[in-house]
């Protein structure tokens, strides 16, 4: 790359006059942040996923699992999948209520399609661009409100967690005899960590901007903390939207428990429904840890360990979690098809430059 030279000749006085630090700073271009590679992090998560899945596959007999899966009824499988689709619709309603709080009007059908597309990105594209980012991007681009769209996606997670607490705390109080001590302790610690993290992020958004300056303010982790904290603070200005979203989050976790319960009945698992109201959120909290790709391996091992407390054998618990994984992959395939159809429709609707020029000539 060549350096442009000034057309004005340089005099001897210019060579003898030293530049002050201030003038040097003004003439230097701003530093360009080097792109950070994510492959080492992805490789580590991939390794953890493989190790956990290898440990899982060596802990049971595939013949026993396949034997249990062969005797399930196809009609009941369809009913269980429909319950899973209802959960997606409830999540889309929750997302829509938060978008309304940001004054973004989106059709429910569009949000359901984007939700399936987000599931597809989570399952089949193990990159830093997750499903939440995809949903925020498309809604923000269509509504010309990127900030509000990202805020709605973040708050859908937060309100979903709040709805889960409204469901699980009464369940633990009423049906505490169903659960082992270690399950209640683990669930309590996980919820306490999440609540503490949200509170810390909320107050850090108010305190950090006054202390963090310069290079520290450019770190991605600091930017993420500030963005989430500011989102929490701004979302409190829309209490109606938050309450509606929390209600839909409550209903979503009920549907998720029913989804697991429906598949469990296919395998003749006689476990009370309240157990699923705690076990399913606990598995989700454990799988939320960024140690594996999309929670694979971690979610399955945690699920088997939790259901072992109810004396469920490994083969049956594995068959149940594999059915749920198959449902998630099916939803991901549906989202991939919707994404391809969406892309094809856009390419057919947008004319190329040659067509535009020809139209202008005819006019």
Helices and strands as residue ranges (DSSP letters): H 12-16, H 21-27, H 39-57, H 62-70, H 74-101, H 108-124, H 131-143, H 146-174, G 176-178, H 181-211, G 214-218, H 220-235, H 239-266, H 273-287, G 293-295, H 298-308, H 314-349, H 353-362
